[in-house]
Amino acid sequence: MSDQASFALRSRNPDVLTCIANLSNDEVFTPPEFANRMLDTLAEAWAANHGGANIWADKSVKFLDPCTKSGVFLREITSRLTTGLEKEIPNLEKRVNHILTKQVFGIAITQITSLLARRSVYCSKHATGKHSIAKSFTSDDGNIWFKRLKHTWEGDKCKYCGANRRDYDRAAGLETHAYAFIHTDNIKARLAEIFGGSMQFDVIIGNPPYQLGQSGGEAVGSFAMPIYQKFVQAAKSLDPRYVVMVTPSRWFAGGRGLDDYRAEMLGDQRMRELVDFPDAAEAFPGVDIGGGISYFLWDSQHKGGCRVQTISKGISDKPVVRRLDAYKVFVRFNTGVAILKQVWPKGINGATLANKVSPTQPFGLRTNVRGAETTKGLKKPVTLWSSAGLSYIDRRDIPRNHEWIDQWKVILGLAYGERGSFPYWITSAPEVLGPNTAVTETYLVIDRFQDEKTAKLFAIYLRTRFVRFLISLQKYTQHLYSDRFSFVPDLPMDRKWTDATLYKKFGLTKNEVAFIESMIRPMADDKK
């Protein structure tokens, strides 16, 4: 191969990796532009730690993508190294061969992505193929490995990822989604087995699978278990210099089974950079990921605050270096942090509304419970609010919280989504329910009162932009839970609270008020 040979990593227009469809919302291909944003962040951190040195001019740095799909990270890294190492290794063929055999490594997540990634990086689905630009490999895999693995079942669940045996104990020839990087007790030994010797990677970078779907009957419901956190934890356990990964942002304040992971990430002072996109489509066009996506840079030698940046509607806020563990959740807007310092906790005796909000199923009634169309035949009929509208249920058929039935109640929908809507409402409009009423799991009871006047004042409070903004700081999915209200002060309902009076009470600046009102659209007092 000569310098005038046909070697080129991106000789097609448009870039083929911008044209392929995603496998699913759980296994999302990373757009080249976004991958390069992450690589720019890495290069900046490397330069800051190495006296301005260029990471792409260092022939000793080893990179691993442990969840390779399209091969975009390895391809872009190879492209940058090919330029950066030109003076160090002038001969193009030797330079490319060195990069591909000594510096870039990947573990594919499926058979098809292994072929795609090799074609992206080696220009051939086999590293030893006729058209491969790597000339020293003796195996078809090269340094982009894949082998179909089986889950390790302990009862009905996988020991490593929690996959449901009913869904993922599959026949030969079908993908099991038992990802090699997280299905092992000894990740270092696994990598030595894969790549033929002890491996120490300087940079681990990638976009891991997000979740595994789980099926179930009515009793347990259908849900998906996140698994991206297992890739992050496995990557850090390898003691690299840097970990750079893109994941859903749900871990900031929620996510099934992510409490320990969230505490770990927020308390890890090696978190150096965090870049957040509340609307995932801004980063991954055409992809709908509730709660947005974000990427982080973990630096094993960093200790201190994390540089946080939020990009929304094409506008980036001013990056701020701050501690991530100031609260039990990650507060996503830097301006939101400033506002929260003014507000929380300043309710009655420092209380917040989280203490008032009911659990899901306030009356013990599932979403699919339907009452009768009339009160005929019911000894003590109670009006039931459900997703199907109003109906009637006998008081004795309500499992719990009978004392709430005769109180005034203010309710919100348990689930409220606003995909593509901006500014946001965050919650449904609150409803005031009189005595002799109950609700199914479709609703949360936010608080209860002895009289109608106080209940209506409370509903007005919930409609303010101020309250809904504070809820938004913890609401990254469509569902509401009591902890989503833990930033909202529990104020006395002895007056009509408006945004103007709340802004004044908590001393918010004009810029802070403008930020809230740019994020949250108004909800009229009588809005239904």
C-alpha positions as CSV (number, residue, x, y, z in Angstrom):
1,M,0.0,0.0,0.0
2,S,1.3,3.4,-0.9
3,D,0.3,6.9,0.3
4,Q,-1.7,7.2,-2.9
5,A,-3.5,3.9,-2.3
6,S,-7.2,3.7,-1.8
7,F,-7.1,3.7,1.9
8,A,-9.7,6.1,3.3
9,L,-12.0,5.7,6.3
10,R,-14.6,8.0,5.0
11,S,-14.5,8.1,1.3
12,R,-18.3,7.9,0.9
13,N,-20.7,10.8,0.7
14,P,-22.9,10.7,2.6
15,D,-21.2,8.8,5.4
16,V,-22.8,5.3,5.4
17,L,-23.0,5.3,9.2
18,T,-25.5,8.2,9.1
19,C,-27.8,6.2,6.9
20,I,-28.3,2.9,8.7
21,A,-31.4,2.3,10.9
22,N,-31.1,1.6,14.6
23,L,-31.5,-1.9,15.8
24,S,-34.0,-0.7,18.4
25,N,-34.3,2.1,21.0
26,D,-32.3,-0.2,23.3
27,E,-29.4,-0.7,20.9
28,V,-28.9,2.7,19.3
29,F,-26.2,3.4,16.7
30,T,-24.1,6.4,17.6
31,P,-24.1,9.2,14.9
32,P,-20.6,10.0,13.7
33,E,-21.0,13.6,14.7
34,F,-21.9,12.7,18.2
35,A,-19.0,10.2,18.5
36,N,-16.6,12.9,17.4
37,R,-18.1,15.2,20.1
38,M,-17.2,12.6,22.7
39,L,-13.7,12.2,21.2
40,D,-13.1,15.9,21.3
41,T,-14.0,15.9,25.0
42,L,-11.5,13.0,25.5
43,A,-8.8,14.9,23.6
44,E,-9.3,18.0,25.6
45,A,-9.0,16.1,28.9
46,W,-5.8,14.3,27.6
47,A,-4.2,17.5,26.6
48,A,-5.0,19.2,29.9
49,N,-3.4,16.3,31.8
50,H,-0.4,15.9,29.5
51,G,0.9,19.4,29.0
52,G,-1.0,20.0,25.9
53,A,-0.1,16.8,24.2
54,N,-2.1,15.4,21.4
55,I,-3.6,12.0,22.2
56,W,-3.9,11.2,18.5
57,A,-0.1,11.5,18.1
58,D,0.6,8.8,20.8
59,K,1.2,5.4,19.3
60,S,1.1,3.7,22.7
61,V,-2.5,4.6,23.7
62,K,-4.9,1.6,23.6
63,F,-8.6,2.1,23.0
64,L,-11.5,-0.4,23.7
65,D,-15.1,-0.2,22.6
66,P,-16.7,-3.0,24.7
67,C,-20.1,-2.7,23.1
68,T,-19.3,-2.1,19.4
69,K,-22.3,-1.8,17.0
70,S,-21.5,0.2,13.9
71,G,-17.8,0.5,14.7
72,V,-18.1,4.3,14.6
73,F,-15.9,5.0,17.6
74,L,-13.2,2.7,16.4
75,R,-13.4,4.1,12.9
76,E,-13.2,7.7,14.1
77,I,-10.3,6.9,16.5
78,T,-8.5,5.2,13.7
79,S,-9.0,8.2,11.4
80,R,-7.6,10.6,14.0
81,L,-4.6,8.4,14.8
82,T,-3.9,8.0,11.1
83,T,-3.5,11.8,10.8
84,G,-1.9,12.3,14.2
85,L,0.8,9.6,13.8
86,E,1.9,10.7,10.3
87,K,5.2,12.1,11.5
88,E,5.9,9.2,13.9
89,I,5.1,6.6,11.3
90,P,5.4,8.2,7.9
91,N,4.6,5.1,5.8
92,L,0.8,4.9,5.5
93,E,0.6,1.1,5.3
94,K,2.8,0.6,8.4
95,R,0.9,3.4,10.2
96,V,-2.5,1.9,9.6
97,N,-1.4,-1.6,10.4
98,H,0.1,-0.4,13.7
99,I,-3.1,1.4,14.7
100,L,-5.4,-1.5,13.8
101,T,-3.3,-4.2,15.4
102,K,-1.9,-2.4,18.5
103,Q,-4.3,0.4,19.4
104,V,-8.0,-0.1,18.6
105,F,-10.0,-3.0,20.0
106,G,-13.7,-3.8,20.1
107,I,-16.2,-6.3,21.4
108,A,-19.3,-6.5,19.2
109,I,-22.7,-7.0,20.8
110,T,-24.1,-9.3,18.0
111,Q,-22.9,-11.3,15.0
112,I,-24.3,-8.7,12.6
113,T,-22.7,-5.7,14.4
114,S,-19.4,-7.5,14.4
115,L,-19.5,-7.7,10.6
116,L,-20.7,-4.1,10.3
117,A,-18.0,-2.9,12.7
118,R,-15.2,-4.7,10.8
119,R,-16.4,-3.4,7.5
120,S,-16.4,0.2,9.0
121,V,-12.9,-0.2,10.4
122,Y,-11.1,-2.7,8.2
123,C,-13.1,-2.1,5.1
124,S,-13.9,-5.8,5.1
125,K,-16.2,-8.0,7.1
126,H,-13.2,-10.2,7.8
127,A,-10.0,-8.7,9.1
128,T,-8.1,-11.2,6.8
129,G,-10.2,-10.5,3.8
130,K,-9.0,-9.5,0.4
131,H,-10.0,-5.8,0.8
132,S,-9.0,-5.5,4.5
133,I,-6.7,-2.5,5.1
134,A,-5.1,-4.4,8.0
135,K,-2.4,-6.7,6.8
136,S,-1.1,-8.5,9.9
137,F,-4.1,-10.3,11.4
138,T,-4.2,-14.1,11.3
139,S,-7.9,-14.4,12.4
140,D,-11.0,-13.2,10.7
141,D,-12.0,-11.3,13.8
142,G,-8.9,-9.1,14.0
143,N,-9.3,-7.0,17.1
144,I,-13.1,-6.8,16.8
145,W,-14.3,-9.9,18.5
146,F,-17.7,-11.6,18.8
147,K,-18.8,-14.9,20.1
148,R,-22.3,-16.0,20.9
149,L,-22.6,-16.6,24.6
150,K,-25.2,-18.1,26.8
151,H,-26.7,-16.6,29.9
152,T,-25.8,-18.1,33.3
153,W,-29.1,-19.0,34.8
154,E,-29.8,-18.9,38.5
155,G,-33.4,-20.0,38.6
156,D,-35.4,-17.8,36.2
157,K,-32.8,-15.0,36.0
158,C,-29.3,-14.6,34.6
159,K,-26.7,-14.3,37.3
160,Y,-25.0,-11.4,35.5
161,C,-27.6,-9.2,33.7
162,G,-30.9,-10.3,35.3
163,A,-32.4,-11.4,31.9
164,N,-35.6,-13.4,32.1
165,R,-35.0,-17.0,31.2
166,R,-38.3,-17.3,29.5
167,D,-37.3,-14.5,27.0
168,Y,-33.5,-15.1,26.5
169,D,-32.9,-18.9,26.8
170,R,-32.9,-19.1,23.0
171,A,-32.1,-21.8,20.5
172,A,-28.8,-21.9,18.6
173,G,-28.8,-19.4,15.8
174,L,-30.7,-16.7,17.7
175,E,-29.0,-13.8,19.5
176,T,-29.0,-14.3,23.3
177,H,-27.9,-10.7,24.1
178,A,-25.6,-12.2,26.7
179,Y,-23.0,-9.5,26.3
180,A,-19.4,-10.8,26.9
181,F,-18.2,-7.6,28.7
182,I,-20.7,-8.0,31.5
183,H,-21.1,-11.8,31.6
184,T,-18.1,-12.8,33.6
185,D,-16.7,-12.8,37.2
186,N,-13.3,-11.7,36.0
187,I,-13.3,-9.1,33.3
188,K,-9.5,-8.9,33.0
189,A,-9.3,-12.6,32.4
190,R,-12.1,-12.4,29.9
191,L,-10.2,-9.7,27.9
192,A,-7.0,-11.7,28.0
193,E,-8.9,-14.7,26.6
194,I,-10.5,-12.5,23.9
195,F,-7.4,-10.7,22.7
196,G,-4.7,-13.3,23.4
197,G,-2.9,-11.7,26.3
198,S,-3.0,-9.4,29.3
199,M,-4.5,-6.1,28.2
200,Q,-4.4,-2.7,29.8
201,F,-6.5,-0.1,28.1
202,D,-6.0,3.6,28.4
203,V,-9.4,4.6,27.1
204,I,-12.7,2.7,27.2
205,I,-15.4,4.3,25.1
206,G,-18.8,3.3,23.8
207,N,-22.6,3.4,23.7
208,P,-23.8,0.3,25.6
209,P,-27.1,-1.4,25.1
210,Y,-29.6,0.3,27.3
211,Q,-32.0,-2.3,28.6
212,L,-33.3,-5.8,28.3
213,G,-37.0,-6.3,27.9
214,Q,-38.8,-8.6,30.3
215,S,-42.2,-10.2,29.7
216,G,-44.7,-11.1,32.4
217,G,-48.3,-11.7,33.1
218,E,-50.8,-9.3,34.6
219,A,-49.5,-10.0,38.1
220,V,-46.0,-8.8,37.4
221,G,-46.5,-6.6,34.4
222,S,-44.2,-6.0,31.5
223,F,-41.0,-4.0,32.0
224,A,-37.5,-3.5,30.9
225,M,-34.4,-3.7,33.1
226,P,-31.6,-1.3,32.5
227,I,-28.2,-2.8,31.8
228,Y,-26.0,0.1,30.6
229,Q,-24.9,0.7,34.2
230,K,-23.2,-2.8,34.2
231,F,-21.0,-1.7,31.2
232,V,-20.0,1.5,33.0
233,Q,-19.1,-0.4,36.2
234,A,-17.2,-3.1,34.3
235,A,-15.3,-0.4,32.4
236,K,-14.2,1.3,35.6
237,S,-13.2,-1.9,37.2
238,L,-10.5,-2.3,34.4
239,D,-8.6,0.7,35.8
240,P,-8.3,2.6,32.5
241,R,-7.1,6.2,32.5
242,Y,-10.5,7.3,31.0
243,V,-14.0,6.0,30.5
244,V,-16.2,7.9,28.0
245,M,-19.7,6.5,27.6
246,V,-23.1,7.7,26.4
247,T,-26.2,6.4,28.3
248,P,-29.8,7.3,28.9
249,S,-30.1,10.1,31.5
250,R,-32.8,8.3,33.5
251,W,-30.2,7.4,36.1
252,F,-30.0,11.0,37.2
253,A,-33.2,10.7,39.3
254,G,-34.9,7.4,38.7
255,G,-34.7,4.1,36.7
256,R,-35.6,0.6,37.9
257,G,-32.8,-0.8,40.1
258,L,-30.5,2.2,39.6
259,D,-30.4,3.6,43.1
260,D,-27.0,2.2,44.0
261,Y,-25.6,3.1,40.6
262,R,-26.9,6.7,40.9
263,A,-25.3,7.0,44.4
264,E,-22.0,5.6,43.0
265,M,-21.9,7.9,40.1
266,L,-22.9,11.1,42.0
267,G,-20.3,10.3,44.7
268,D,-17.5,9.5,42.3
269,Q,-15.1,12.5,42.3
270,R,-13.4,11.0,39.2
271,M,-16.3,12.2,37.1
272,R,-14.7,15.0,35.1
273,E,-17.2,15.9,32.4
274,L,-21.0,15.4,32.0
275,V,-22.8,16.6,28.9
276,D,-26.6,16.2,29.0
277,F,-29.2,16.4,26.2
278,P,-32.8,16.5,27.7
279,D,-34.2,15.8,24.3
280,A,-32.3,12.7,23.0
281,A,-33.3,13.5,19.4
282,E,-31.0,16.5,19.5
283,A,-28.1,14.1,19.8
284,F,-29.5,11.0,18.1
285,P,-31.9,12.2,15.4
286,G,-35.1,10.2,15.0
287,V,-34.6,8.3,18.3
288,D,-37.1,8.7,21.2
289,I,-35.5,8.0,24.5
290,G,-37.6,9.3,27.5
291,G,-35.6,11.5,29.8
292,G,-32.9,12.3,27.3
293,I,-29.3,11.0,26.9
294,S,-26.0,12.2,28.2
295,Y,-22.3,11.3,28.0
296,F,-19.6,11.5,30.7
297,L,-15.9,11.4,30.9
298,W,-14.5,9.6,33.9
299,D,-10.8,10.4,34.7
300,S,-9.1,8.0,37.0
301,Q,-6.7,10.8,38.2
302,H,-9.3,13.5,38.6
303,K,-10.6,14.4,42.0
304,G,-13.1,17.2,42.6
305,G,-16.0,18.8,40.9
306,C,-17.5,17.7,37.6
307,R,-17.9,20.1,34.6
308,V,-21.6,20.0,33.8
309,Q,-23.2,21.2,30.6
310,T,-26.8,20.9,29.4
311,I,-27.7,21.3,25.7
312,S,-31.3,22.0,25.0
313,K,-33.0,23.2,21.8
314,G,-29.6,23.8,20.3
315,I,-28.5,26.1,23.1
316,S,-25.8,25.2,25.6
317,D,-25.9,26.6,29.1
318,K,-22.7,27.9,30.6
319,P,-20.7,24.9,31.8
320,V,-20.3,24.9,35.6
321,V,-17.9,22.8,37.7
322,R,-19.9,21.4,40.6
323,R,-20.3,18.5,42.9
324,L,-22.7,15.9,41.7
325,D,-23.7,14.7,45.1
326,A,-25.1,17.9,46.5
327,Y,-28.6,16.2,46.3
328,K,-29.7,12.6,46.2
329,V,-30.4,13.1,42.5
330,F,-28.6,14.9,39.8
331,V,-30.1,18.3,39.0
332,R,-29.8,18.7,35.3
333,F,-29.7,22.4,34.7
334,N,-27.0,24.6,36.2
335,T,-29.5,27.4,36.5
336,G,-31.8,24.9,38.2
337,V,-29.1,24.3,40.9
338,A,-28.9,28.1,41.6
339,I,-32.7,28.3,41.9
340,L,-32.8,25.2,44.1
341,K,-30.3,26.7,46.5
342,Q,-32.8,29.6,47.0
343,V,-35.8,27.3,47.5
344,W,-35.0,24.0,49.2
345,P,-36.0,23.2,51.8
346,K,-38.0,26.2,52.9
347,G,-41.5,24.8,53.5
348,I,-43.3,24.4,56.8
349,N,-40.5,23.3,59.2
350,G,-38.4,22.5,56.1
351,A,-41.0,20.0,54.8
352,T,-41.6,19.3,51.2
353,L,-44.6,17.9,49.3
354,A,-43.0,14.5,49.1
355,N,-44.3,13.9,52.6
356,K,-47.8,14.4,51.5
357,V,-48.0,12.5,48.2
358,S,-49.6,9.1,48.2
359,P,-47.9,5.9,47.0
360,T,-49.0,4.5,43.7
361,Q,-52.4,2.8,44.0
362,P,-53.6,5.3,46.6
363,F,-56.7,3.2,47.3
364,G,-55.2,-0.2,46.4
365,L,-57.0,-0.3,43.0
366,R,-55.1,-1.3,39.9
367,T,-55.3,0.7,36.7
368,N,-57.6,-1.9,35.0
369,V,-60.2,-1.8,37.8
370,R,-63.6,-0.6,36.3
371,G,-66.6,0.4,38.4
372,A,-70.3,0.1,37.6
373,E,-72.0,2.5,35.2
374,T,-74.7,3.3,37.8
375,T,-75.1,3.1,41.6
376,K,-77.8,0.5,41.3
377,G,-77.2,-2.5,43.5
378,L,-74.3,-0.8,45.5
379,K,-74.9,-0.5,49.2
380,K,-72.4,2.4,49.7
381,P,-71.5,3.7,46.2
382,V,-68.3,5.7,45.8
383,T,-67.4,7.7,42.6
384,L,-64.4,6.1,41.1
385,W,-61.9,8.1,38.9
386,S,-60.0,5.9,36.4
387,S,-58.5,6.1,32.9
388,A,-61.9,5.0,31.5
389,G,-63.7,8.0,33.1
390,L,-66.1,8.1,36.0
391,S,-67.9,5.0,37.4
392,Y,-69.1,3.7,40.8
393,I,-67.6,1.2,43.2
394,D,-68.9,-0.1,46.6
395,R,-67.0,1.3,49.5
396,R,-66.3,-2.2,50.8
397,D,-64.5,-3.1,47.6
398,I,-61.9,-0.4,48.2
399,P,-58.9,-2.2,49.8
400,R,-57.3,0.7,51.8
401,N,-57.3,4.3,52.9
402,H,-61.0,4.4,53.6
403,E,-60.6,7.6,55.6
404,W,-59.4,9.4,52.5
405,I,-62.7,8.7,50.7
406,D,-64.6,11.4,52.6
407,Q,-61.9,14.0,52.4
408,W,-61.3,16.6,49.7
409,K,-58.4,15.5,47.5
410,V,-56.2,17.0,44.8
411,I,-55.0,14.5,42.3
412,L,-52.6,14.4,39.3
413,G,-52.2,11.7,36.6
414,L,-49.6,9.2,37.5
415,A,-48.2,9.2,34.0
416,Y,-47.9,12.3,31.8
417,G,-45.6,12.4,28.7
418,E,-44.8,15.4,26.5
419,R,-42.6,14.0,23.7
420,G,-41.8,16.8,21.3
421,S,-43.6,19.5,23.4
422,F,-41.7,22.5,24.6
423,P,-42.0,24.5,26.9
424,Y,-43.4,21.7,29.1
425,W,-46.3,21.2,31.4
426,I,-44.4,18.5,33.3
427,T,-47.6,17.2,35.0
428,S,-51.3,16.9,34.0
429,A,-53.6,19.6,35.3
430,P,-54.6,18.9,38.9
431,E,-58.2,18.0,39.7
432,V,-60.0,18.7,42.9
433,L,-62.2,15.8,44.1
434,G,-64.9,16.1,46.7
435,P,-65.8,13.6,49.4
436,N,-67.1,10.2,48.5
437,T,-64.5,9.7,45.8
438,A,-61.6,7.3,45.1
439,V,-59.1,6.8,42.3
440,T,-57.4,3.9,40.6
441,E,-53.6,3.7,40.0
442,T,-54.1,6.0,37.1
443,Y,-53.8,8.9,39.6
444,L,-51.8,10.0,42.6
445,V,-53.4,11.8,45.5
446,I,-51.1,14.7,46.1
447,D,-52.7,15.9,49.3
448,R,-56.0,15.7,51.3
449,F,-58.0,18.5,52.9
450,Q,-61.1,19.0,55.1
451,D,-62.6,21.7,53.0
452,E,-63.0,22.7,49.4
453,K,-61.5,26.2,49.7
454,T,-58.1,24.9,50.9
455,A,-58.1,22.1,48.3
456,K,-58.7,24.6,45.5
457,L,-55.9,26.8,46.8
458,F,-53.6,23.8,46.7
459,A,-54.5,23.0,43.2
460,I,-53.7,26.6,42.1
461,Y,-50.3,26.1,43.8
462,L,-49.6,23.0,41.8
463,R,-50.5,24.8,38.6
464,T,-47.8,27.4,39.0
465,R,-44.8,27.3,36.8
466,F,-42.6,27.5,39.9
467,V,-43.9,24.2,41.4
468,R,-43.9,22.4,38.1
469,F,-40.3,23.5,37.4
470,L,-39.2,22.1,40.8
471,I,-40.9,18.8,39.9
472,S,-39.1,18.8,36.5
473,L,-35.7,18.8,38.3
474,Q,-36.4,15.2,39.3
475,K,-38.8,14.0,36.6
476,Y,-37.0,12.3,33.8
477,T,-39.7,9.9,32.7
478,Q,-43.4,10.2,32.3
479,H,-44.2,8.8,35.7
480,L,-44.7,10.7,39.0
481,Y,-43.8,9.4,42.4
482,S,-43.7,11.0,45.8
483,D,-39.9,11.6,45.5
484,R,-40.5,13.8,42.5
485,F,-42.0,16.4,44.9
486,S,-39.0,16.5,47.3
487,F,-37.9,19.9,46.0
488,V,-41.3,21.5,46.3
489,P,-41.8,23.4,49.6
490,D,-44.9,22.5,51.6
491,L,-46.3,26.0,52.1
492,P,-49.4,27.0,54.1
493,M,-52.5,27.1,52.0
494,D,-53.7,30.3,53.6
495,R,-53.5,32.4,50.4
496,K,-53.5,32.1,46.7
497,W,-49.9,31.4,45.7
498,T,-49.0,32.7,42.2
499,D,-45.8,32.6,40.3
500,A,-45.2,36.3,41.1
501,T,-45.6,35.8,44.8
502,L,-43.5,32.7,44.8
503,Y,-40.7,34.3,42.8
504,K,-40.7,37.2,45.3
505,K,-40.9,35.0,48.4
506,F,-37.8,33.0,47.4
507,G,-35.8,35.9,46.0
508,L,-35.4,34.7,42.4
509,T,-33.5,36.9,40.0
510,K,-34.9,38.1,36.7
511,N,-32.7,35.7,34.9
512,E,-33.8,32.8,37.1
513,V,-37.5,33.7,36.5
514,A,-36.9,34.0,32.8
515,F,-35.3,30.5,32.8
516,I,-38.2,28.9,34.6
517,E,-40.7,30.6,32.2
518,S,-38.7,29.5,29.2
519,M,-38.9,25.9,30.4
520,I,-42.5,25.7,31.7
521,R,-45.6,26.9,29.9
522,P,-48.4,28.4,31.9
523,M,-51.4,26.4,33.1
524,A,-54.5,28.5,33.8
525,D,-56.2,28.3,37.2
526,D,-59.3,26.7,35.6
527,K,-57.4,24.5,33.1
528,K,-58.8,21.0,32.9
